[in-house]
Amino acid sequence: MPLEAEFNRIEEVAAGFKTHYEVFKYMKRLTQDLGMTAFLIMTLPSVDVVEIGATKIITNWPAEMVDYYDAHNLLVDSPVIRRMLRSTSPFNYDVEAINTDRGEGKKSTVIGLFRRYGMEKGAYFPVHDAAAGRGAMSISGSRNFSMVEMAKLLFIATLIYDRLSQLTLNEKHKPVAFTESELDCLRLTAGGRKSSEIAKLLNLSENAVNNQIGSVIRKLGCTTRTQAVVSALRLNIIRV
């Protein structure tokens, strides 16, 4: 497909997204098509934000990786964040090379973490929305991107971030009350637990767990567990 026609198609697709979950599915498929492992769309943190969990909008980073990242304070003095706060240019990264100037403890920790999850290379794309809010998209895996791929992905990042900003602005959520049991089941679901595992952990029947999760899905206006988790994370109903 000629590049101009492909860009037109991407623009049409991005304009058609109606929910954050549709964006999530698109990004997951794009990441897989590129032969990569993970994606992250985030807001760039202010000086008082020290956890990656507080910046992410949508991602398929494993929950346990986010927990480990935050537990070891890896967002603080992150060379990736520093670079994006100084410049709007996209860039390829190699986790070992870009962390050269970190202290030895954090350097080995972050390199080991990203290698463990197959995310040792990739690229970041700084973007902003109409209100001048700054964010970024990253795609990580085992390789870097060509200049043509970088141009295409920057275009996608710009459209996606803008669309997500519009969706967030347009969404009007009524206050929703959740029981502690519903939230417990939701958090464990977000952590990758199955109903049978949640039942043992919370000393409930598997049927009761399914009922709790079903209630959460309905309250959030979703149709699947994955949609409910994505929505709950975005609305800060739960943290994982």
C-alpha positions in Angstrom: 0.0 0.0 0.0 1.4 3.4 -0.9 2.5 5.4 2.1 0.0 8.2 1.6 -2.9 5.8 1.3 -1.7 3.9 4.4 -1.5 7.2 6.4 -5.0 8.1 5.3 -6.3 4.7 6.4 -4.6 5.1 9.8 -6.2 8.5 10.2 -9.7 7.1 9.4 -9.2 4.2 11.9 -8.1 6.5 14.7 -11.0 8.9 14.2 -13.4 6.0 14.5 -12.4 4.9 18.0 -15.3 5.2 20.3 -13.8 3.8 23.5 -10.4 3.4 25.3 -10.8 -0.3 24.9 -10.9 0.0 21.1 -7.6 1.9 21.2 -6.2 -0.9 23.5 -7.1 -3.6 21.0 -5.7 -1.6 18.1 -2.4 -1.0 20.0 -2.1 -4.6 21.0 -2.6 -5.7 17.4 -0.1 -3.1 16.1 2.5 -4.3 18.6 2.0 -7.9 17.5 2.2 -7.0 13.8 5.5 -5.3 14.4 6.9 -8.4 16.1 7.2 -6.5 19.3 6.2 -7.3 22.9 4.5 -4.4 24.7 3.1 -0.9 24.3 2.5 2.0 26.7 0.6 5.2 26.2 1.3 7.5 29.1 1.1 11.1 30.3 4.5 12.6 31.0 4.9 12.9 34.8 5.1 16.1 36.7 7.9 16.5 39.3 5.8 15.0 42.1 4.9 11.8 40.3 7.2 8.9 41.1 5.3 5.9 39.9 4.8 4.6 36.3 1.4 3.3 37.5 0.2 6.9 38.0 1.2 7.9 34.4 -0.1 5.1 32.3 -3.3 5.6 30.2 -3.4 2.2 28.5 -0.7 -0.5 28.3 -0.2 -4.2 28.1 2.8 -4.1 30.3 2.4 -7.0 32.8 1.0 -5.9 36.1 3.8 -7.5 38.0 6.3 -5.6 35.9 4.6 -2.3 36.8 4.6 -3.2 40.5 8.3 -4.1 40.4 9.2 -0.9 38.5 7.4 1.2 41.0 8.6 -0.7 44.1 12.2 0.0 43.0 11.5 3.7 42.2 12.7 3.3 38.6 10.7 6.3 37.4 12.8 8.6 39.5 15.8 9.8 37.4 14.6 7.8 34.4 16.8 8.8 31.4 13.8 8.1 29.1 11.6 10.5 30.9 14.3 13.2 31.1 14.9 13.0 27.4 11.2 13.3 26.6 10.8 16.3 28.9 13.7 18.0 27.1 12.7 17.2 23.5 9.7 16.2 21.4 11.8 14.1 18.9 11.0 10.4 18.8 13.9 8.0 19.5 14.9 4.4 19.4 16.3 3.0 22.7 18.4 0.2 23.9 17.8 -0.4 27.6 21.5 -1.0 28.4 22.8 2.0 26.5 20.2 4.5 27.6 20.7 3.6 31.3 24.5 4.1 31.2 24.5 7.1 33.6 22.2 5.6 36.2 23.7 4.5 39.5 25.0 0.9 39.3 22.1 -0.5 41.5 19.3 1.0 39.4 21.1 0.4 36.2 21.4 -3.4 36.7 17.8 -3.5 38.1 16.1 -1.8 35.2 18.2 -3.7 32.6 17.4 -7.0 34.2 13.7 -6.1 34.4 13.2 -5.1 30.8 15.2 -8.1 29.5 13.1 -10.4 31.7 10.0 -9.3 29.9 11.5 -9.2 26.4 11.5 -5.4 26.2 15.2 -4.5 25.9 14.7 -2.4 22.7 12.1 -0.3 21.1 11.2 3.4 20.7 9.4 6.3 22.4 7.3 8.9 20.7 6.6 12.1 22.7 3.3 13.7 21.8 0.8 16.4 23.1 -2.9 17.1 22.9 -4.9 20.2 22.0 -4.7 21.4 25.6 -0.9 21.2 25.5 -0.9 18.1 27.8 2.2 16.1 27.1 2.4 12.4 26.8 4.2 9.6 24.9 3.7 6.3 23.2 6.3 3.5 23.4 6.6 0.1 21.7 9.1 -2.3 23.2 10.5 -5.6 22.1 13.7 -7.0 20.7 14.6 -4.6 18.0 14.7 -0.9 16.9 12.8 0.7 14.1 13.8 2.1 10.7 13.3 5.7 9.9 10.3 4.9 7.8 8.8 2.9 10.7 9.6 5.8 13.1 7.7 8.3 10.9 4.7 6.0 10.6 4.6 5.3 14.3 5.0 9.0 15.3 2.0 9.7 13.1 0.0 6.9 14.8 1.2 8.2 18.3 0.0 11.7 17.5 -3.4 10.5 16.3 -3.9 8.0 19.2 -3.0 10.4 21.9 -5.2 13.1 20.5 -8.1 10.7 20.2 -7.6 9.4 23.7 -7.7 13.0 25.0 -11.0 13.6 23.2 -12.5 10.4 24.5 -11.5 11.3 28.1 -12.9 14.8 27.7 -16.2 13.5 26.2 -16.8 10.7 28.7 -19.3 11.4 31.4 -19.3 8.8 34.1 -21.9 8.8 36.9 -20.5 8.1 40.3 -20.4 4.3 40.8 -20.2 2.6 44.1 -18.4 -0.7 44.4 -18.3 -3.1 47.3 -15.0 -4.1 48.9 -15.5 -7.7 47.6 -16.1 -6.4 44.0 -12.9 -4.3 44.2 -10.9 -7.2 45.6 -12.1 -9.5 42.8 -11.4 -6.8 40.2 -7.8 -6.1 41.5 -7.0 -9.8 41.4 -8.5 -10.1 37.9 -6.3 -7.2 36.8 -3.3 -9.2 38.3 -4.1 -12.1 36.0 -5.8 -14.4 38.5 -8.6 -16.7 37.3 -11.9 -17.1 39.1 -10.8 -20.3 40.8 -7.7 -18.7 42.1 -9.5 -15.6 43.3 -12.1 -17.9 45.1 -9.3 -19.6 47.1 -7.6 -16.3 48.0 -10.8 -14.6 49.2 -12.4 -17.7 50.6 -15.4 -17.4 48.3 -17.1 -19.8 46.0 -16.1 -19.6 42.3 -19.7 -18.7 41.5 -19.6 -15.8 44.0 -16.5 -14.5 42.4 -18.1 -14.7 38.9 -21.1 -12.8 40.3 -18.9 -10.1 41.8 -16.9 -9.6 38.6 -20.1 -9.6 36.5 -21.5 -6.9 38.7 -18.4 -4.8 38.2 -18.6 -5.3 34.4 -22.2 -4.1 34.4 -21.5 -1.1 36.6 -18.7 0.1 34.3 -20.8 -0.4 31.2 -18.5 -3.0 29.8 -19.0 -6.5 28.3 -15.9 -8.4 29.2 -13.5 -8.7 32.1 -10.6 -7.2 30.1 -12.7 -4.2 29.2 -13.7 -3.7 32.9 -10.0 -3.9 34.0 -8.9 -1.4 31.4 -11.7 1.0 32.3 -11.1 0.6 36.1 -7.4 1.3 35.7 -8.0 4.4 33.5 -10.6 5.8 36.0 -8.2 5.1 38.9 -10.8 2.8 40.5 -8.1 0.3 41.1 -4.3 0.3 41.0 -2.2 -2.7 40.0 
